[in-house]
Amino acid sequence: GIGGTFQYGYNISIINAPASYIQTFMNTTWLERTGVPLESNVILLLWSFTVSAYPLGGLTGAVVAGPMAIMLGRKMSLLVNNVFVIVAATLSGFSRMAQSFEMIMLSRFFTGVNAGVSMNIQPMYLAESAPKKLRGAVALTSASFTALGLVLGQVVGLRELLGGEESWPFLLASNVVPALIQLTALPWFPESPRYLLIDRGDKESCI
């Protein structure tokens, strides 16, 4: 969950705190490029594109989640899904250094792809892997991790932590931490028995 639906909730939260700083960064960057400041309505439009890139990426991730789950398997899909977050964290983390607000927009898109994939495949993986007696409780942890992500995103986004004017790139890049935790832990988990039996036809591995 920490590298799955947690990411969805976390990445919804962390974009709120640095909103004014990112808009200022957009204006400053454009001023340095062209010598002309952006009008307030243009800044608002660029910010809207930045925020909208996340659900657009989510839609893309939701579309590719099904084929990924069949071709790669549930566990491998979740592992590969972390690549999107690592790319996103790299883009947002270096955006100020590169003087490119476009990198933030692209970062949010990749973050959305990660969320779209994990929101579909993580519940599938948990439901198919959990013992019958625990299946309902385990499946519900998807919602719990989403809520946990929302809360921690708000906490980490405090100005005293990573929500300040100087530290907002680190805030946007902090989603790489859950991805690294999942990349470290998930390889030790089993593959979904249902996937092994129905999609792979591997009865022995399923048992």
C-alpha positions in Angstrom: 0.0 0.0 0.0 2.8 2.4 0.8 3.9 2.4 -2.9 0.4 2.0 -4.2 -2.8 3.9 -3.2 -0.7 5.8 -0.6 0.9 7.6 -3.6 -2.5 8.6 -4.9 -3.5 10.4 -1.7 -0.1 11.8 -1.0 0.3 13.4 -4.4 -3.2 15.0 -4.2 -2.1 16.7 -1.0 1.4 17.9 -1.6 0.5 20.1 -4.6 -1.6 22.4 -2.4 1.0 23.9 -0.1 3.5 25.3 -2.7 0.8 26.6 -5.1 1.7 30.3 -4.6 5.5 29.5 -4.8 5.1 27.6 -8.0 3.0 30.3 -9.6 5.7 32.9 -8.6 8.3 30.5 -10.1 6.4 30.4 -13.4 6.3 34.2 -13.6 9.9 34.6 -12.7 11.0 32.0 -15.2 9.0 33.5 -18.0 10.4 37.0 -17.1 14.0 35.7 -17.3 13.3 34.1 -20.6 11.4 36.9 -22.4 11.9 40.0 -20.3 8.1 40.3 -20.0 6.1 39.2 -16.9 3.1 36.9 -17.3 -0.4 38.3 -16.7 -2.3 37.0 -13.8 -4.8 35.1 -15.9 -2.0 33.4 -17.9 -0.3 32.3 -14.6 -3.7 30.9 -13.5 -4.0 29.1 -16.8 -0.5 27.6 -16.5 -1.3 26.5 -12.9 -4.6 24.9 -14.1 -2.6 22.9 -16.7 -0.2 21.8 -14.0 -3.0 20.6 -11.7 -5.0 19.1 -14.6 -2.0 17.0 -15.7 -2.4 14.8 -12.6 -5.9 13.5 -13.4 -5.0 13.3 -17.1 -2.1 11.0 -16.2 -4.5 9.1 -13.9 -6.8 8.4 -16.8 -3.8 7.2 -18.9 -2.6 5.0 -16.1 -6.1 3.5 -15.6 -6.3 2.7 -19.3 -2.9 0.9 -19.4 -3.4 -0.8 -16.0 -5.5 -3.7 -17.4 -3.0 -4.8 -20.1 -0.1 -4.3 -17.7 -1.7 -6.6 -15.1 -2.1 -9.3 -17.7 1.2 -9.0 -19.5 3.5 -8.3 -16.6 1.5 -9.7 -13.7 0.1 -7.9 -10.7 3.3 -7.7 -8.6 5.6 -6.8 -11.6 3.2 -4.1 -12.7 3.3 -2.5 -9.3 7.1 -2.6 -9.4 7.4 -1.2 -12.9 4.8 1.5 -11.9 7.4 3.0 -9.6 9.5 4.1 -12.6 6.8 6.7 -13.3 7.2 8.2 -9.8 11.0 8.1 -10.0 10.9 10.0 -13.3 8.4 12.4 -11.9 10.4 13.1 -8.8 13.5 13.7 -10.9 11.7 16.2 -13.1 10.1 18.2 -10.2 13.2 18.0 -8.0 15.4 19.6 -10.6 12.7 21.9 -12.1 13.9 25.1 -10.3 17.5 24.3 -11.0 16.7 23.9 -14.7 14.4 27.0 -14.7 11.6 25.0 -16.3 8.0 25.0 -15.0 7.2 22.6 -17.9 9.1 20.0 -16.0 6.6 20.3 -13.1 3.7 19.8 -15.5 5.3 16.7 -17.0 6.1 15.5 -13.5 2.5 15.8 -12.4 1.4 13.8 -15.5 3.8 10.9 -14.7 2.7 11.0 -11.1 -0.9 10.7 -12.3 0.0 7.7 -14.4 1.5 6.0 -11.3 -1.7 6.8 -9.4 -4.0 5.4 -12.2 -2.0 2.2 -12.4 -1.8 1.6 -8.6 -5.4 2.4 -7.9 -6.4 -0.4 -10.2 -3.7 -3.0 -9.8 -3.1 -2.8 -6.0 -6.7 -3.7 -4.9 -6.6 -6.5 -7.6 -3.3 -7.9 -6.3 -4.4 -7.7 -2.6 -7.8 -9.3 -3.3 -6.3 -12.2 -5.3 -3.4 -12.8 -2.9 -5.1 -12.6 0.5 -6.4 -15.7 2.3 -10.2 -16.0 2.0 -10.9 -15.2 5.7 -8.9 -11.9 5.4 -9.8 -10.9 1.9 -12.3 -8.2 2.8 -10.1 -6.6 5.4 -7.0 -6.7 3.3 -8.8 -5.2 0.3 -10.1 -2.3 2.4 -6.5 -1.3 3.2 -6.4 0.3 -0.2 -8.7 3.0 1.1 -6.8 3.2 4.4 -3.5 3.9 2.6 -5.2 6.6 0.4 -6.3 8.4 3.6 -2.9 8.0 5.1 -1.3 9.5 2.0 -3.7 12.5 2.2 -2.8 13.1 5.9 0.9 12.7 5.5 0.9 14.9 2.4 -0.7 17.7 4.4 1.8 17.2 7.3 4.9 17.2 5.0 3.5 20.2 3.2 3.7 22.4 6.3 6.0 25.4 5.9 8.1 24.2 8.9 8.9 20.9 7.0 9.0 20.9 3.1 6.2 23.4 2.2 8.5 26.5 2.4 9.5 28.8 -0.4 13.0 27.2 -0.7 12.1 23.6 -0.2 9.0 23.1 -2.4 11.0 21.1 -5.1 11.9 18.6 -2.4 8.3 18.4 -1.4 7.2 17.5 -4.9 10.1 15.0 -5.2 9.4 13.4 -1.8 7.0 10.9 -3.5 10.1 9.0 -4.5 10.5 7.7 -0.9 7.4 5.4 -0.9 8.4 4.2 -4.4 11.8 3.2 -3.1 10.3 1.5 -0.1 8.0 -0.6 -2.4 10.9 -1.4 -4.8 12.8 -2.7 -1.7 10.0 -4.7 -0.1 7.6 -5.9 -2.8 10.1 -8.3 -4.6 9.9 -10.5 -1.5 6.1 -10.8 -1.8 4.4 -13.6 -3.9 2.7 -13.1 -7.2 -1.0 -13.3 -7.4 -2.2 -17.0 -7.5 -5.1 -16.1 -9.8 -2.7 -14.5 -12.3 -0.4 -17.5 -12.2 -3.3 -20.0 -12.8 -5.6 -18.1 -15.2 -3.3 -15.8 -17.2 -0.1 -17.9 -17.1 -1.6 -21.4 -16.8 1.1 -22.2 -14.2 -0.9 -24.5 -11.8 2.2 -25.6 -9.8 3.3 -22.0 -9.0 -0.3 -21.1 -8.2 -0.5 -23.9 -5.6 
